[in-house]
C-alpha cells in the first residue's frame, strides 16, 4: 500500500514538473512570437500574409503605408485589389512559388490615391498542417527603377558618343593596357571584337614606327600628367591617318592614376596635308615676291632702239650685284641693246668691291657687243675709283643721267645715219 502511495506522489511530482516545463515553453514561444511580431511591425519593408484565395490575412504598418490603406482596411481586402498585374501574369508567379517554395518578382501595386508603385516582392509558401498561405515582403523600387532607367539612358548616350564620334578613343589601365576602344578606332584599324584587349596599346600593329612615341605619351599620362603626341595609324588597304593624341589621366581622391583615357585622337591628316600645301604655296609666293623685288630693285628700262637704262638705288651687296649682272645680261640679249646706262646716283656708297663688280659688269656687257655708260659718278665715287686703281678704260663715265642719255642718243643717231653721210663727215 505504501509503495503505491509513493508511486502516486512521484507521478504527481513529475506531472507538476512537466506542467512547469510546458508553461515555460509556452512563455518562451509567446516571447518569440511577440519578438517576431515586433520585428515585423518595425520592419521598413512591407510584410503581408495572403490566403489561398488572395484574401489579406495580416500586414505590418510599412505595407499599409506603402499602399496608403490602414491595416483594418487591408484585412477586409483581396490582394487583387492592390496588385495591378493582370491575372495571366499573376498565375505563373503563384505557380512558381508553389513549385519552388519561394519566388522573387517585380510587381506594381496601386496606391489608395490611384498612383502606381513599383515593388520588389519576395514571397514564400507556408504550410501548417492542412493550412496553406503566402507570406511576402515588398519593397518600393520606383525610385530605384527611375535611377536605373536614367543610368541606362546615360549609358546609351555615352555609348552613342563613344562609338559614333569621329575621334579615335581608347580606355587604358594605368599600365597602358587596352580596356576598350570605340567603333571609330576599331573600324579604321580593322580590329576584331576583343582583339588586343589587355595588351599594351603601343604594341598594337597599327602604329607602325610610332609605337615609341605612343608609349612615352601613355607613360607620362599614367604618372598623372596630361600628355600629347602625334602618330600615324595604319589600317587595312594601305589607309593611313595622322592622329593628334591628347592623353589624360583619371585620378582618384588621393591623386593616383586609376585610369587613362585617350580623350582626343583627332585625325589631322587633312590638316597636315593642307598645312604642307600652304607651306608650299607660301614658299612659291615668297619666291615670286623675291623675284618681283629683284625686278623692282634692279629695273631695266628700254629707252630707245638699242638703249637700256638701269638706275640703281640703295646699298649694293654681293647678292644684289649678282642679280643685277644676271638681269643686265639677259636684257642686253633680249633687247639687242648696243648701249647700257648704269646710273648710280642713288647708291650711297661705292667701295672697292662694288666698283670692281661694276667693271666686271661692263666687261661682260662689252663681250655681248654693247657699250656701258656709268652715270651719277660724283667726286667721292670718282676719288674712290681712282684711289683703288680701277681701270676706267672699259667705261664711259659721266656726271649725270641726263648727260649719259644725251651721249647715248647722239651715238644712236650717228649710227643710224647713212654710211655716205658718215663718210663725208670723216
C-alpha positions as CSV (number, residue, x, y, z in Angstrom):
1,X,0.0,0.0,0.0
2,X,2.8,2.3,0.9
3,X,4.6,1.5,-2.3
4,X,1.5,2.5,-4.4
5,X,1.3,5.8,-2.5
6,X,4.9,6.5,-3.2
7,X,4.4,5.9,-6.9
8,X,1.4,8.2,-7.0
9,X,3.4,11.0,-5.3
10,X,6.2,10.5,-7.7
11,X,3.9,10.8,-10.7
12,X,2.3,13.9,-9.3
13,X,5.7,15.5,-8.9
14,X,6.7,14.6,-12.4
15,X,3.4,16.0,-13.7
16,X,3.9,19.2,-11.9
17,X,7.4,19.4,-13.4
18,X,6.0,18.8,-16.8
19,X,3.4,21.4,-16.4
20,X,6.0,23.9,-15.4
21,X,8.2,23.0,-18.4
22,X,5.1,23.3,-20.7
23,X,4.3,26.7,-19.1
24,X,8.0,27.8,-19.6
25,X,7.9,26.7,-23.2
26,X,4.6,28.4,-23.8
27,X,6.0,31.6,-22.3
28,X,9.2,31.3,-24.4
29,X,7.1,30.7,-27.5
30,X,5.0,33.7,-26.7
31,X,8.0,35.9,-26.3
32,X,9.4,34.6,-29.6
33,X,6.0,35.3,-31.3
34,X,5.9,38.8,-29.7
35,X,9.5,39.4,-30.8
36,X,8.7,38.3,-34.3
37,X,5.6,40.5,-34.4
38,X,7.5,43.5,-33.1
39,X,10.2,42.9,-35.7
40,X,7.7,42.7,-38.5
41,X,5.9,45.7,-37.1
42,X,9.1,47.7,-37.1
43,X,10.4,46.4,-40.4
44,X,11.0,49.0,-43.1
45,X,9.9,46.6,-45.8
46,X,6.2,45.9,-46.2
47,X,5.1,42.5,-44.9
48,X,1.8,40.9,-45.6
49,X,0.2,37.4,-45.4
50,X,-2.2,36.3,-48.1
51,X,-4.6,33.4,-48.0
52,X,-5.1,30.8,-50.8
53,X,-7.9,32.8,-52.3
54,X,-6.0,36.1,-52.2
55,X,-7.5,37.5,-49.0
56,X,-5.1,39.6,-46.9
57,X,-4.8,37.9,-43.6
58,X,-2.3,40.2,-41.9
59,X,0.2,43.0,-42.7
60,X,2.6,45.3,-40.9
61,X,2.4,49.1,-40.8
62,X,5.0,49.5,-43.5
63,X,2.9,47.6,-46.0
64,X,-0.1,49.7,-45.1
65,X,2.0,52.9,-45.5
66,X,3.2,51.7,-48.9
67,X,-0.3,51.2,-50.4
68,X,-1.9,54.1,-48.4
69,X,-4.6,52.0,-46.6
70,X,-5.0,51.3,-42.9
71,X,-4.4,47.9,-41.5
72,X,-8.0,47.4,-40.7
73,X,-9.0,48.3,-44.3
74,X,-6.5,45.9,-45.8
75,X,-7.7,43.0,-43.6
76,X,-11.1,43.3,-45.5
77,X,-9.5,43.4,-48.9
78,X,-8.2,41.0,-51.5
79,X,-4.6,41.3,-52.9
80,X,-6.1,41.5,-56.3
81,X,-7.4,45.0,-55.4
82,X,-3.9,46.1,-54.8
83,X,-1.8,44.1,-57.4
84,X,-2.2,45.9,-60.8
85,X,-0.9,42.9,-62.7
86,X,-3.3,41.1,-65.0
87,X,-4.4,37.5,-64.0
88,X,-2.3,36.0,-66.8
89,X,0.9,37.4,-65.1
90,X,-0.2,36.5,-61.5
91,X,-0.9,32.9,-62.2
92,X,2.6,32.0,-63.3
93,X,4.1,33.7,-60.3
94,X,1.8,31.7,-57.9
95,X,2.8,28.5,-59.7
96,X,6.5,29.4,-59.3
97,X,6.0,29.9,-55.6
98,X,4.2,26.6,-55.1
99,X,6.8,24.7,-57.2
100,X,9.9,26.2,-55.5
101,X,8.5,27.3,-52.2
102,X,9.7,30.9,-52.8
103,X,9.9,33.4,-55.6
104,X,11.2,36.9,-56.1
105,X,9.5,39.1,-58.7
106,X,8.6,42.7,-59.5
107,X,5.0,43.8,-59.3
108,X,3.0,47.0,-59.4
109,X,0.8,48.0,-56.5
110,X,-2.0,50.5,-56.7
111,X,-1.9,53.2,-54.0
112,X,-5.2,54.2,-52.4
113,X,-5.0,57.5,-54.2
114,X,-4.7,55.7,-57.6
115,X,-1.0,56.1,-58.5
116,X,1.1,53.0,-59.3
117,X,4.0,51.9,-57.1
118,X,6.7,49.5,-58.5
119,X,7.6,47.0,-55.8
120,X,10.0,44.1,-55.5
121,X,8.2,41.1,-53.8
122,X,9.8,38.2,-52.1
123,X,7.1,35.6,-51.4
124,X,7.2,32.2,-49.6
125,X,4.7,29.4,-49.4
126,X,3.8,28.5,-45.7
127,X,2.2,25.2,-44.8
128,X,1.0,24.5,-41.2
129,X,-0.9,21.2,-41.2
130,X,-3.6,21.4,-43.7
131,X,-3.4,25.2,-43.7
132,X,-1.6,26.9,-46.6
133,X,-0.9,30.6,-47.1
134,X,1.7,33.0,-48.6
135,X,3.9,35.4,-46.7
136,X,5.6,38.2,-48.6
137,X,8.0,41.1,-48.1
138,X,7.6,44.0,-50.5
139,X,10.0,46.9,-51.1
140,X,9.2,50.0,-53.2
141,X,11.6,50.3,-56.1
142,X,10.0,53.1,-58.2
143,X,12.9,55.4,-57.4
144,X,15.4,52.7,-58.0
145,X,13.9,51.8,-61.4
146,X,13.9,55.5,-62.2
147,X,17.6,55.7,-61.4
148,X,18.3,52.5,-63.4
149,X,16.4,53.9,-66.4
150,X,18.3,57.2,-66.1
151,X,21.6,55.2,-65.8
152,X,20.7,53.1,-68.9
153,X,19.8,56.2,-70.8
154,X,23.0,57.8,-69.8
155,X,24.9,54.7,-70.8
156,X,23.2,54.7,-74.1
157,X,24.1,58.4,-74.7
158,X,27.7,57.7,-73.6
159,X,27.9,54.7,-75.9
160,X,26.5,56.7,-78.8
161,X,29.0,59.4,-78.3
162,X,31.8,57.0,-77.6
163,X,31.1,54.9,-80.7
164,X,29.7,57.4,-83.2
165,X,32.2,60.3,-82.7
166,X,34.9,60.8,-85.4
167,X,37.6,60.8,-82.7
168,X,39.7,57.7,-82.0
169,X,39.1,56.8,-78.3
170,X,40.6,54.1,-76.2
171,X,40.4,53.4,-72.4
172,X,43.5,52.1,-70.8
173,X,44.7,50.9,-67.4
174,X,47.5,53.0,-65.8
175,X,49.9,50.4,-67.2
176,X,48.7,51.3,-70.7
177,X,46.8,48.0,-71.3
178,X,43.8,48.3,-73.5
179,X,40.4,48.1,-71.8
180,X,38.1,49.2,-74.6
181,X,38.3,51.0,-77.9
182,X,35.5,52.8,-79.7
183,X,34.0,51.8,-83.0
184,X,35.8,54.5,-85.0
185,X,39.2,53.2,-83.9
186,X,38.1,49.5,-84.4
187,X,36.7,50.2,-87.9
188,X,39.7,52.1,-89.1
189,X,42.3,49.6,-87.8
190,X,40.2,46.5,-88.8
191,X,40.4,45.2,-85.2
192,X,38.1,42.3,-84.4
193,X,36.0,42.3,-81.3
194,X,38.2,41.6,-78.2
195,X,41.4,41.8,-80.2
196,X,44.2,43.4,-78.3
197,X,42.3,43.8,-75.1
198,X,44.6,43.5,-72.1
199,X,47.7,44.2,-74.2
200,X,49.8,47.5,-74.1
201,X,48.3,50.0,-76.6
202,X,51.7,50.8,-78.1
203,X,52.3,47.1,-79.1
204,X,49.3,47.2,-81.4
205,X,50.5,46.5,-85.0
206,X,48.7,49.6,-86.5
207,X,51.1,52.2,-85.1
208,X,53.9,51.3,-87.5
209,X,57.0,53.1,-86.3
210,X,55.2,55.4,-83.9
211,X,54.9,52.9,-81.1
212,X,57.8,54.5,-79.1
213,X,56.1,57.9,-79.2
214,X,52.7,56.4,-78.1
215,X,54.4,54.5,-75.2
216,X,56.1,57.6,-73.9
217,X,52.9,59.6,-74.2
218,X,50.9,56.9,-72.3
219,X,53.5,56.5,-69.6
220,X,53.6,60.3,-69.0
221,X,49.8,60.4,-68.6
222,X,50.0,57.4,-66.3
223,X,52.2,59.4,-64.0
224,X,49.4,61.9,-63.6
225,X,50.5,64.5,-66.2
226,X,48.4,65.1,-69.3
227,X,50.4,64.5,-72.5
228,X,50.1,64.8,-76.2
229,X,51.8,63.5,-79.2
230,X,51.3,62.9,-83.0
231,X,51.4,59.5,-84.6
232,X,50.4,57.7,-87.7
233,X,47.9,54.9,-87.5
234,X,47.6,52.3,-90.3
235,X,44.5,50.4,-91.4
236,X,43.7,47.7,-94.0
237,X,44.2,48.5,-97.6
238,X,47.0,50.9,-97.1
239,X,44.9,53.5,-95.2
240,X,47.0,55.9,-93.1
241,X,45.8,58.7,-90.8
242,X,47.8,61.1,-88.8
243,X,46.4,61.3,-85.2
244,X,46.9,64.1,-82.7
245,X,46.7,62.2,-79.4
246,X,45.8,64.0,-76.2
247,X,46.0,61.6,-73.3
248,X,44.7,62.5,-69.9
249,X,44.8,60.6,-66.6
250,X,41.7,60.0,-64.4
251,X,42.8,60.4,-60.8
252,X,41.2,59.1,-57.6
253,X,40.8,61.1,-54.4
254,X,44.4,60.6,-53.4
255,X,45.7,61.8,-56.8
256,X,46.7,58.3,-58.0
257,X,46.0,57.5,-61.6
258,X,43.3,54.9,-61.8
259,X,42.5,55.0,-65.5
260,X,44.0,56.6,-68.6
261,X,41.8,57.8,-71.4
262,X,42.8,58.9,-74.8
263,X,40.2,61.6,-74.7
264,X,41.1,63.1,-78.1
265,X,42.5,61.3,-81.0
266,X,41.8,63.6,-83.9
267,X,42.5,62.6,-87.5
268,X,44.6,65.6,-88.6
269,X,45.7,64.0,-91.9
270,X,43.8,66.6,-94.0
271,X,45.0,69.4,-91.7
272,X,48.7,68.4,-92.1
273,X,48.2,68.0,-95.9
274,X,46.7,71.4,-96.0
275,X,49.5,72.8,-93.9
276,X,52.0,71.3,-96.3
277,X,50.2,72.7,-99.3
278,X,50.0,76.1,-97.6
279,X,53.7,76.0,-96.8
280,X,54.5,75.1,-100.4
281,X,52.2,77.9,-101.7
282,X,53.8,80.3,-99.2
283,X,57.3,79.3,-100.4
284,X,56.2,79.9,-104.0
285,X,54.8,83.3,-103.1
286,X,58.0,84.2,-101.3
287,X,60.0,83.2,-104.4
288,X,57.6,85.3,-106.5
289,X,57.9,88.2,-104.2
290,X,61.7,87.9,-104.2
291,X,61.6,87.9,-108.0
292,X,59.4,91.0,-108.0
293,X,61.6,92.7,-105.5
294,X,64.6,91.9,-107.6
295,X,63.0,93.3,-110.7
296,X,61.9,96.5,-108.8
297,X,65.3,96.9,-107.2
298,X,67.2,96.4,-110.5
299,X,64.8,97.9,-113.1
300,X,65.9,97.7,-116.7
301,X,64.2,100.4,-118.8
302,X,64.3,100.3,-122.7
303,X,64.7,104.0,-123.7
304,X,65.3,104.0,-127.4
305,X,66.2,101.4,-130.0
306,X,69.3,99.7,-128.7
307,X,69.5,101.8,-125.4
308,X,68.8,100.4,-121.9
309,X,68.8,102.3,-118.7
310,X,69.3,100.6,-115.3
311,X,69.0,103.1,-112.4
312,X,70.4,101.7,-109.1
313,X,69.1,102.8,-105.7
314,X,70.2,101.9,-102.2
315,X,73.0,99.8,-100.9
316,X,74.7,97.3,-103.1
317,X,75.9,94.0,-101.8
318,X,77.3,90.8,-103.4
319,X,73.9,89.1,-103.8
320,X,72.3,92.2,-105.4
321,X,75.2,92.8,-107.7
322,X,74.9,89.2,-109.0
323,X,71.2,89.7,-109.5
324,X,72.0,93.0,-111.3
325,X,74.5,91.3,-113.6
326,X,72.2,88.5,-114.5
327,X,69.3,90.8,-115.3
328,X,71.5,93.1,-117.2
329,X,73.0,90.4,-119.5
330,X,69.5,88.9,-120.1
331,X,68.2,92.4,-121.0
332,X,71.0,93.1,-123.4
333,X,70.4,89.9,-125.3
334,X,66.6,90.2,-125.3
335,X,66.6,93.9,-126.4
336,X,69.6,93.6,-128.7
337,X,71.0,96.6,-126.9
338,X,74.0,98.5,-128.1
339,X,74.3,100.9,-125.2
340,X,73.6,100.3,-121.5
341,X,73.4,103.2,-119.0
342,X,74.1,102.3,-115.4
343,X,73.1,105.2,-113.1
344,X,74.5,105.0,-109.6
345,X,73.2,108.4,-108.4
346,X,71.0,106.7,-105.8
347,X,73.9,104.5,-104.4
348,X,75.1,106.0,-101.2
349,X,78.4,104.1,-101.0
350,X,80.7,102.6,-103.7
351,X,83.6,100.7,-102.2
352,X,86.3,98.7,-103.9
353,X,84.1,95.5,-104.1
354,X,81.2,97.4,-105.7
355,X,83.5,99.3,-108.1
356,X,85.2,96.0,-109.2
357,X,81.7,94.5,-109.7
358,X,80.7,97.4,-111.9
359,X,83.8,96.9,-114.0
360,X,83.1,93.2,-114.4
361,X,79.5,94.0,-115.5
362,X,80.9,96.4,-118.1
363,X,83.3,93.8,-119.4
364,X,80.5,91.2,-119.6
365,X,78.2,93.6,-121.5
366,X,81.0,94.5,-123.8
367,X,81.5,90.8,-124.7
368,X,77.9,90.9,-125.9
369,X,78.7,93.8,-128.2
370,X,77.2,96.7,-126.2
371,X,78.8,99.8,-124.5
372,X,78.4,100.6,-120.9
373,X,77.9,104.2,-119.7
374,X,78.3,104.8,-116.0
375,X,76.4,108.0,-114.8
376,X,75.9,109.6,-111.5
377,X,79.6,109.5,-110.7
378,X,80.2,112.1,-108.0
379,X,83.5,113.4,-106.6
380,X,83.5,110.8,-103.8
381,X,82.9,107.9,-106.2
382,X,85.5,109.2,-108.6
383,X,88.0,109.6,-105.9
384,X,87.3,106.1,-104.6
385,X,87.7,104.6,-108.1
386,X,91.0,106.4,-108.7
387,X,92.2,105.6,-105.2
388,X,91.8,101.8,-105.6
389,X,93.4,101.9,-109.1
390,X,90.4,100.8,-111.2
391,X,91.0,100.9,-115.0
392,X,88.2,103.1,-116.3
393,X,89.0,102.4,-120.0
394,X,86.2,99.9,-120.1
395,X,83.7,102.5,-119.1
396,X,82.3,105.8,-120.3
397,X,81.7,107.8,-117.1
398,X,79.5,110.9,-116.9
399,X,78.3,113.1,-114.1
400,X,74.6,112.8,-114.5
401,X,72.0,110.5,-116.1
402,X,70.9,113.4,-118.4
403,X,74.4,113.7,-119.8
404,X,74.5,109.9,-120.3
405,X,71.2,109.9,-122.1
406,X,72.5,112.7,-124.5
407,X,75.6,110.7,-125.1
408,X,73.7,107.5,-125.9
409,X,71.1,109.2,-128.1
410,X,73.7,111.1,-130.0
411,X,75.7,107.9,-130.7
412,X,72.5,106.1,-131.7
413,X,71.6,108.9,-134.2
414,X,75.0,108.8,-135.7
415,X,74.9,105.0,-136.0
416,X,71.5,105.3,-137.8
417,X,72.8,107.9,-140.4
418,X,73.6,106.6,-143.9
419,X,77.1,105.4,-144.5
420,X,77.7,108.1,-147.2
421,X,76.9,110.9,-144.8
422,X,79.2,109.5,-142.1
423,X,82.0,109.3,-144.8
424,X,81.5,113.0,-145.7
425,X,81.9,113.9,-142.1
426,X,85.1,112.0,-141.9
